[in-house]
Structures are given as C-alpha cells and as structure tokens.
Amino acid sequence: MRYLRSLLGLFLIAPDRPDLHVAQLKSVCRQAPLFYGVIALNAALLVYTHAGVAPAHLTYVPMGLLTIGCVIRSLSYHRLSKLEIDARVAYRHLRILNGMVGCLLLLLLLWCFALMGYGDVYTHMHVMFFVAFGIMACVFGLLHVRSAALMAAAIAVASSLYLFATGNGTVRAIAIAFIALALTTTYLIFVYHRVFTSLVQQTSELRRLNDDNLRLANVDLLTDLPNRRSFFARLQADLREAAGRGHEVQVGLIDLDGFKQVNDTYGHPAGDALLRRIGRRLKVFRSETVFLARLGGDEFGIVISGPPGSMPAAKFGPSVTAALSRPIRLAKGTVQIGSTIGFAAAHPHEIEPDRLIERADSALYHAKANARGTTLLFSQDLDRTLRRRDLIEQGLRQADLETELIVLMQPLVNVAQGRVVAFEALARWHSPHLGTISPGEFIAVAEGADLIQPITEILLAKALAPVSDWPYEIGLSFNLSARDITSPHLVRRMARIITESRVAPERITFEVTETALISDFDQAKANLEDLKTIGCRIALDDFGTGFSSLSYVHRLPLDRLKIDRSFTSEIETVPVCRDIVGTMLVMSRNLGLACVAEGVESAAQVALLRALGCDTMQGYFFAKPMPIELVAGFLEGFSDAAADPGTARAA
C-alpha cells in the first residue's frame, strides 16, 4: 500500500514545495501558448486529412472546441505571466493544470479512436501520428511539471498497449516503438525534474542569502532600525521625488544627551540595552512620510517628506524629544536621558543630500552647545559653520601644501609573529592661518573643491620617502580618496611617484573604502586592476560598513580586508559584533585574503581577535600615529619588546 501511495503521489502536485510551484508555473506560462498552438495546428491538419471522409461532428466540431479551449488557456497563462505569482496561487493553478492535462489527453484519444473508423491506411497513420505527437508535445511542453508530464507518458503507454492489443502487425510494431519512446521519455522526465528542482533550490537559497545580506546591509543590528546606508538612500530618493512633485523634505539629526554617562556608569551592555529601547520608541513615529534610522553610536536620523506643511519639524521634533526623555528601566536601574535634534529643510529643487546634511548637523551642533534637549531648525545664523568650510577651502587653495602637509605613521602589527608588517600613512595639515586641520575635515573639503589630486601626490611622495630605509619586509599602506579612485589618470600619477621613490611596488598597499567606490565603480575597478598590474597591493578599508561589502569583495582585485573599528570596538560587549568579525575572518581565509583588524585599543580585544584567528592588527594599543622621524626608534623599541616578552607592547 505504501508503494502504491508513493506511485500515485508521482501524479499529484506536492503541497509542500512553494518555491518549486512558483518556478513551475512561471515556466508553464512561458511555454503554454506555444504548446497549445502546436496542438491546435496539428488538430487542424488532422481535420484537413479527414474532411469529407469522417462526419462533421467528428472533425470540425471537436477541432473548433479544441481551438477555443487552447486560445482561452493561452490567454489565461499570458495574463498570469504579467502578474506577481505567489506560492498559493501557483499551487492552485498547477493542480488545475494537472487535471486538465489528463482530461485533454483522454478526450484527444477518444477523438482519435473515433476517427480510426474512417478513411484509409494513410488517414489511420495520420491519426496515430497525431496521438504520438500530441502526447509527446504534452510531455516535453510540461517537463517542468513532473506530475503532468508523467500523466502524459502514462496515457501514451496505455494507448500503445491498446493499439498493440487491437491492431495488426504493423500497428503492433508502431505500438512497441511508441512504448519504448514513452519509457525513455519517462526516464528523461525524472532526470529533468531532479535537475530543475536542484536549480530551484539553489536559486531559493541564493535569494534567501541575498535577502539576509540585504537586510544586514540596510538594518542596524542593535536597534533593528534602518542603518546609515538606508538613511542616505531614502534621503536621495525623497529629494529627487520632491523636486518633481513640489514636496518638502526635511532632515533631522538626533543626538542622545547623557548616553555616555550611562555607558560609563553601567557598562556597554546597559548602553546597548538603552539603544534598543530608544530604537523601539522611535519606531512609533514611523509612517509613510517619516523615515527614521540609526546613523551610528548614539546618533539617529530623520527624513520627513510630503506636501508643504504636512509635518512641520518644529512640532514633530519636540514630540520625539519628549518620548525619548521618559525614564527607561534597565537591568541595573532606571535611567533618564535626553535628546537634541537639528533640523534642516531642503531648498526647492535641491537634489544633493550633502549640503542638507551639513545644515542639519550645524543646527544639531549649535543646539547641543546652547540648548540641549531641544529641537533647532537651521537658520542663517548657523551658516557660520558652513563658512568655516569655505575658509578651509580657501586655505587649501592658498596653502603651501608641500610645506604644510605632513604624514604620520601608524604600525600594522602581526601579533602572532611579534613584528611590524607595515605602516599606514595618515595625513595632517598645519595651516599657519587656520591651525591644525584634521584629515576628516580638509580631505572632504578638498574632494568637494577638486583639490585632492595635488594633496594625494604630495602625501604619497612624503610617505614613500622613508620607506627605502625600512626593512624590506615592512610595507606602506596609503589611503586613496573617493575622487582619487575614480580619476582616469590615477595609475599614471601613482606609477610616476612610485618610480621616483625607488620603492618596490609590492611594498605598497593602496587602501580604498567601499563608499569611495559607489560613484563610478567601473572606473574604480579598472584603476585598482591597473595598480595591481604594476605590482601594488589593494586593501578594502572599513570592511562591513559600506554599500555592499560582499559584492565588492569578489569583484575587486583585493589582497587585504580591513575590519572596521566599529566592529572591533564592541567585540568585547556585543556578541553579534564578535560573530561578524569571526565570519569576516573565515571568509577572508577562504578567499585567500589577508585581514587586518582596525581600532584595537586593549589587550582584551587583542586576545579575542587572536582567538578568532586574526593575527594582524592596528590601533592605539600598539602605537598612536607618529611622525616619520620616530619610526626608526619605534621599530627598534618594538623589536626589543618582542625579544623580551615581559616588555609592554602598547605604546
């Protein structure tokens, strides 16, 4: 009985394969019009050879009904192919198809056997050809649906047995050949079904992995809010839509007041719990016009878009600050924090988010300095912050960059071998008029003002100058900006500077960030491949925080991944971060890539990273960025410390 049920099950649509059902129905929708068209055409040819031989009720009437049915079913499948099909709909249509295939073939057989009573041997042969062709057309047209194809094959065998039992020697020979063909076709049905099912399973798994990766790339793991990438994508989309529809776009930046004290007093786990509670409170404010995201740390972002006046920031902001200021019960006690929000409204037809974010950030900075716990809208009085940017730009244009730009070095240490493997070059600008300007400030200005090319060339030349005096096994890491990496002249410029420095290209690693690749990925990829061709190495910096880490890893000529400090800094307290770092390390080993952990600041982090399989690290635990002239002394001291295990390694 069990074997009988298994056998009968082959002719039914299994109810527990939703992904397979959708794939099967999509294939049927593509093939059904052709399949029905072939059946209808051959029916017309059969009627043509029997016209005047068989009565009209056995020729034109069945052909007409068959043609109408084929047209209706073809149109039905054509409409289905334009729709988004879910598993429930697919399962229902496949069951209908299964039943209709059996009914159609049985009716065709009855029609053909009725026609066998008329005509001569030639018309009889045509009838048998039509039976064979119709059944085989069903089999091959429905290979994606095993149950329907098997039903057609089974009917083929049954009809052949009937012909064998009732026909003469010639008919019996044809019946035997047809049975052999049907059995061979049955074998092919099972083979094709196995291959098709495997492909569907692989596609479903890839889709699931892609959905997981997409979620990880777009969602903050701690708060389950959209992350920084999602925030900027939504803002960009809303700005473009608003420009065409006359809508208003406002951006808000939320900074928590008192979060650091909670973190310092109760520990990082309490801080994480607090951020999760804040995330839940912010979700209450989400709507079609209000988008909220966690940008990083204790900073959150708001995008409000809609008709002018539909959601004034002056009213929305205080509602958010009031909700976030309510006491929060944690495991170690009840805490109460505040929040400050800076808002800025987009100008008409403004489609670039950078200046809008700058204005919101200016409002936030001013509010935190003067009125914590409030909401402040950007105004002309706050424009002084942007004027600072203009001052920096003018300072760069007038600066003696060769004199004012300096390079500091920070070591990359292989803790397993107890040696320095490279130094990363870090830029600083000492302006006689503006004072010391951090690279985070002047590099962004230089890129926006198209001044980055000479700065990069000067910094690279200065960074390479001492490398020839270092031990050969110690290399140099140098950061390329977003404008550098997409410049069509990058490789020529870099090759010239490297040649003049007389440093072997294989000692040089160029670091790029994922966000720097987004604007022109094809040009960036071409530049990196050319740099690799001349012997340089390529590292992907801030891995895990950019647009789509995994997509870049397999498409770029990489030698090294650098795990972003945002994961390293929380590796002791956030299990998810520890799992992510472990996954990155396993992936890098499987891909044959070196891996460096950035932002290492404690012995505990070193121990955890070692346990996860990371050998090369960088951070304040080993050394702060140092002037070039101190590198030789550092190497000597580090060598002595490595030789004496009792010597502290942190600098």
N, C-alpha and C positions, 0 to 999 in steps of 0.2 A: 504493500500500500504506500509505503514511504517513497519507493522509487516511482510509483505511478504519479504521486503528487509532484515529485520533482520533475517528471517528464511533462506533466500538464502545465507546470509553472513556467516552462520554457515558452509557452504560447500566450503568456499573460504579461502585462506591464507591471514590473515590480514596484510597489508603492513607496519604497524607502530609498529612492535614488533621485533626489530633486535636481541636483546638478546635471545628471545624465539626462533626465527628462527634458530639461530646457535645451540642452545641446541637440538631442534627438529631434525635437520639434523644429528647431531652427534649421536643421539640415533638411527635414521634410518640406518646410516652407520654401526652401530654395529649389528643391528638386521636383516637388509635386506638379507644378504647371507643365514641365517638360514631360513628366511621366504620364499625366492624364492626356496630354496632347498626342503622345505616341499611341496610347491605347485607342483614342478616338479615331486617329488616322487609320490605324490598321483595321478597326471595325468598319470604317467606310470602304476600305479596299475589299474586305470580305463581302460586304453587301454588293459591291460592284460586280464581283465574280458570280454572285448568286442572283443578280437581278434577272427576272424572267424565268429563273429556274425554281426558286423557292417562293412561296406566297409572301405577300407584302407584310402580313402580320409577323412573319419570321425574319424579315430583312429590315425594312425601313423603320418600322415601329421600334424594335429594340435598339437600332442604331441611333434613332432620334433621342430616345430616353437616355441611352448611354452618353451621348454627346452633351445633352443638357446637364446630366449629373457631373460629367467631367469639368464642364465650364464652371458650374456652381462651386465645386470643390476647389478648383484652381483659384477662383477669385477669393474664396474664403482664406486659403493659405497665403495668397498675396497680401490680403489685408493684415493677417497675423504677422507677416514678416515686417510690417511697418511699426508694430507695437512693441512695447517693453513686456516681455513674457516672463511671468513668474512661475515657480515650480507647480503651484496648484493648477493654474490654467494649462500648463504643459501636460501634466498628468491626465487631466480630463480629455484633452484633445487626442492624446496618444491612445487612450482607451477607445475613443470613438473610432480612430483610425484602425485600430486592431479589428474591431467588429466589422467595419466597412470593407476591409480587405477581404476577409473571409466571405462576406455576402457577395461582394463584387465578383470574386473568382468563381464561386459556386454558380452564380447566375450566368456568367460567361460560359461555363462548362455546359450548363443546361441548354443554353442557346446553341452552342456549337454542336452538341449531340443531336439537337433537333434538326439542325441544318444537314447533318450527315445522311439524313434520309432523302436528300435531293441531290441532283447533279450527277456528274460522272466521277471517275477516279481523280481527275485533276482538282475538281472542287473539293473532294474529300481531303486531298493532300493539303489544299489551302486551309481547310478548317483545322487540320491537325497542326499546321504551321502556326495558325493564329493562336491555338491553345498553348503551344510551346512558347511562342513569342510573348504572349500576354502574361503567362506565369513567370517567365524569366525576367520580363520587364518589371513585374512587381518585386521579384526577389532583389534584383540589382538596384531598383529605384528605392527600395526600403531597407538597404543593408544597415543603415544607422539604427533601425528599429528591429532588433533581432526577432522578437515575437511575431511581428507581421511578416518578415521575410521567411521565417521557418514555416509559418502557416501556408505561405505560397508554395514553398518547397514540398510540404506535406501533401497539399492538394495536387501538386504535379505528380508525385509518386502514386497517389490514389487513382488519378485519371489514367496514368500509364498502365497500372495494373488492370484497370477496366478495359483499356484498349487491347492489352495482351490477352485478356480472357475472352474477348468478343471478336477480335479481328482475325484476319488471315495471316499467312506467314510474313508478308511484307510489313503489315501493320504491327505484328509482334516484334519484328526486328527494330522498327522505329520506336516501339514502346520500351524495349530493352535499352536502346541508346538514350532515350529520354530519362529513364530511371537512373542510369549511370550519371547523366548530366545533373540530375536533381540531387543525387547523393554527393557528388563533387561540390555542387553549389552549397549544399548544407554545411560541408566542412569549411568552405570559404566564409560562410555566414558566421560561424563560431570564431574563426581566426580574426575576421574583420571586427566583430563585436569586442573581442578581447583587446585589440589594438585601439579601437575607438574609445572604449571605456578607460583604458590606461591614459590616453591623451586627455580625456575629460577630467580624470582625477588629477593629472599633473597641472592642467590649466586651473582647476579649482584651488589646488594647493598654492600655486603661484599667485592667484588672485587673493587668497587669504593672507599670504605673506606680504603682498603688496599693500593690502588694506592695513595690516598691522604696522608696516613700515610707514605708511602714510599717516596713520594715527600718531605713531611715535614722533614723526617729523612735524606734526601740526599741533600736538597736545602737550601741555606741560604735565609731566608725570606726577608731580606732587599735588597740584590743585585740581587737575583734570579740566582746567580751562584751556582755551586755545593759547598757543605759545607766541613767541615774538615773531616767528616767520608768518604765522597765520594773521597776526595783527597787521603787519605791513602789506600782506597780500590783500586783505579786506579793505584796508585804507586806500590802496592804489585803485582797487576796483570801484569803490564808492566815489572816489574823486572823479574818475572818468565818467561814471554814470551821472553824477551830479552836473558835470559840465554840459551834458546833453539835455538833461531834464530840468535844469534850473533848481535843483535841490540844494540844500545846505548841508555841509559836512563840518562837524566839529570834532576835535581830537582832545582827549583828556589824558593826562598822566597822573597816576595815583602813587603817592609815596607814603608808606606807613610810618607814623610817628611813635617812637618808643619800641619798635620791634627789636632793635639791637640790645636794648636793656633786657628784654625778655629772654633773648637768645643767650646773653652773657650770664644772666641770673639762673635760669632754669636749664640751660643746655640746648644743644641743637635739636634733639628730639622734640622738645617743647616748642622750639621755633617752627619746626616742620608742622607740628600739630596745629599751631596757630595759623600758619599759612593755609592749611587745608580748610580750617573753619572760615577764614576770610574768603577763600575761593567759593565756599558754599553760599556765603552771604551775597557775594557779588553775582552769582548765577541767578538770583531772584530778579535782578534788574535787566536780564537779557530779554530781547524782543527782536522783532524783525528790523527795527531801526536802531537798536542798541547792541553793540558788539563789545565784549569785554575779554581781555587776555592778560596772562601773566608775562611780563617782559623780561623778568629775571630778578633774583633776590626778593626784595620786598616792594618791587615796582610793578604796577599794573597799568594797562592801557584801556582807553575807552574810545570807540568810534561811534558817533551819533550821526545818522544821515536820514534825511527826509525833507518834506516841504518846509520852507522857511517858517520858523516859529513853532514847529510841531513839538519840539523837545528842547526848550531853552536850557543851556548848560547852567545858567545862573540858578535854576530851580532843581535841575537834576543832580548837580554836584552836592549840594547840602543834604539831599536825601541819602546819597551814598555815604558821605562822611558820618551822618547820624547813625546809619546802620552799622558801620564799621566800628563806631565808638562804644557800642554796647559791650558790657562785660562778657568775657569768654572764659568758660570753665575748662581748665586743663587738668591733667593728672596730678600736677604738683601745686595746684592752686588756681585761683581765679585772677585773670589779668584784664587790664583795660588799656587799649592803645587808641591812638587817633590816626587820622589820615589827612593828608593835604593834597589838593588836586589843582593842577594847572591846565586851563583850557585855552584852546585857540580855534578860531573859525577860519575855514578856508576862504581865500579870496575868490571872487567869481572867475570861473574858468581856470582855476588853479588845479593842475593835474599831477604835479610832482609833490610827493609827501615830505621831502627833506626839510624844506623851509617851514612847513606847517608844524612838523615835529619840533623843530628848533624853537618856534614861537611858544608852543605848549610847554616845552622844557624851560624856557625863560620864565614863563608865568609860574611854573612849579618852583623854580629856584627862588624867585622873589617872594612867593608865598611862604616857603619854608624859612626864609631868612627874616620875614617880618610879621607873618600872621599864620602860624602853624594851626592846622585843624580847620582851615577854611578852603573855599574854592575861589580861585582867582582866574579871571579871563585876561588873556594877553591884550595889552594896550600899547599905545605909542610910548608910554613911559618906560615900558620894558624893552623897548627896541635897543636900548643901550647894549644889551647882551649881544645882539647881532652886530652892532657896531664894533664890538670887540673882535668879532670875526673879520670884519673889514680891515681893522687895524693890523691884524695878523697877516692878512693877505698883502696889504701894502708893505708891511715889514719884510715879508718874504721877497717881494719884487725889488726892494731896495737893498736887501742884505748882501753882505759879502759872504756868500754861502760857503766858500772854501775855507774861510776863517771861522765862521760862527757855528757851522755844523760839526758836531763831534760824534764819535762812535764809542759806545760802551760794550763790554763783552760779558756774557753770562755763560757759564760752562754747562755742557750736557755731559752727565756722568754715567758711566756704566758701573753700577754698584756691585755687580757680580764680579767684575774684574778689578774693581778698585782703581779705575783710571778715567781720565777726561778723554772723551772721544771727539768733542767738537766745542766750539764757542758760537753762540748766537750773537750777531751784531745788532745792537739796539741804538737807535738814533736819539740824539738830543740837540736842541737848538738854543744857544745862548745869544739872545739879541741884546745889543747894547742899549736899545731903546725900550724894549718890552720885557727884558729879563729872560729867565729860563722858561721856555715853552715846551710842554710835553709833546711827544710824537702823536699822542691821541688827539691833540688839538691842531698842531700845524700840518700833519700829514693830510688830514681830511680837508683842510683849507687849501693845501697845495693841489690836491686832486681836483677839487672843485674849480680852482683857478687855472688849471692846466699848467702848473708849475712843477709837477712831480718829476719830470724827466731829468732835469739837471740835478735835483736833490738826490735822486736814486743813484745817478752816476757818481756824484761826489762821495756819497756814503759808501758805495761799493768799493771805490778806489781806496778810500781810507781804511775800510775793513780788511781789504786784501793786503795792504801794505805790510803788516807784521807777520802774515801767515807763513811766509817763506822761512822765518826764523823759528817757527814752532816745529816740534817733532812731526815727521811726515804723516804719522797716523792720526794726527789731530786735524780735523777739518773745520770749515766755517759754514755756518748757516746764515742766510741773508733773506730778509723778507721783501717780497715784491708786492707793491700796492695793486689795487684794482685797475688803475689806469696803466700801470706798467705791463701787467699780464696780458692786456688786450691790445697793446701797441704793436703795429705791424713791424716796427723797427727794433723791437726789444732784443732779439737774438743778436743782431748785428752789433748793437751797442754793448751788450754784455760780453760778447766774444772779444771785442776790441779791448775792453778794460781788463779782462782776464789775461789776454795775451800780453798786455803791457805790464801786468803784475808779475808775470812769470810763475804763477801758482798753477799747479796741475788742476785741470777742470774737475777731476774726480774727487778732489778735496773740498769742492764747493757744493753746498746744497741750497737750492732756492726754495723758500717756503712760500706757499700761497694759501689763502683762505678760501673756503667754499663760497662765501658771499662775493668774493672778488671775481669768481668765475661766471656769475649769473648773467651779467650784461652782454657778454659775447663769448659763449662757451667754445664755439668752433675755433675762433681766433686764439683764445687762451690755450686750448688743447694743442693747436698747431705750434704755438710758441714753446710750450713745455716739451713737446716731442723734439723740436729742434734743439732746445737746450740739452736734452738727454743725448741727442746725437753727437754734440760736441764734447760729451763726457761728463757733464754736470749731473747732479742728483736732484730729485724733486721730492719735496715733502708736502703733505697736506696738513696745514695748521688748523688748530681749533676743531679737530675732527669731532663730529657728533652734534655740532651746534648750527651748521649751515643749512642750505636749502634742501639738499637730498644727498646725505653722505654716501649711501651705498651706491647711488647711481654714478657718483664721481669716481669712486674707488676703482671700479672695473673699466672705466672709460679713459682714465688718465695714466700716463707713464710714470707711476709713482714708485718711489723707493722706500718711503717712510711715512708713517702716520704719527701725528702729534695729538694725543688725547687732551682735550680742552681742560683748562684748570677748573671749570665749573663742575666737572665730574670728580676730579681729584680732591677738591676742597671739601666735598661732602662724602668722600668714600668711607670715612670712619663712622658716620652717623646715619647715612641713608642707604639702606640695603640695595635699593634699586640702582643707585649710582655704582655701588660695588659690582652688581651683576652686569651693568652696562660696560664698565671698564673690563671685566673679565671676558665678556663677549667680544669686545673690540680686540683684545689681545689674542684670543683664539682665532678670530677672523684674520688678523694681520699675519699670524703664523701660517695659517692655511694658504694665504695668498703670497707668502714668501716676502712680506714687507717687514721692515724694521718698525719698532714702535717706541715712542717717547712719551712719558707722562709729564705734563707741564704743571707748574704751580705747586710743587712739592715743598711743604713748609715744616714738616715734623717727622721725627723718627718713626712715629706710629704709621704715618702714611707710607713711608719707605717700606716698612715691614709688610704692610698689607699689599702693596704693589709687588713686592718680591714674591709673596705667597701666591699672587695671581699670575705670576710668570713674567712680570715686567722687569727688565734689567736696566734700561736706560731712562734717566730722569733728569729733570731740570727744575730749579726753583731756589727760593731763598734758603732752604735747608743747606744747600751746598755753597751758594755764594750769591750775593746781590750783584747786579750789573756793575762792572768795574772799568776804570779807564784802561786803555790798551797797554799803557806802560806798566801796569800792575800785573798783567797776565803772566809774565815770566816768573815773578815772585810767587804768584798763586800756584802755578804748576809745580814749582819746586816744593812749596809747602804742602801741596796736596800729595805729591809723591812721597814726602816724608811721613805724612799722616797715614797713607796707605801701607807704608812699610811697617809702621808702628800701630797695631790695632787699638792700642789704648789712647791714641790721639783722636780728639774730636774732629769730625769731618765737616760739620756745619760751619759756615762762615758768617 
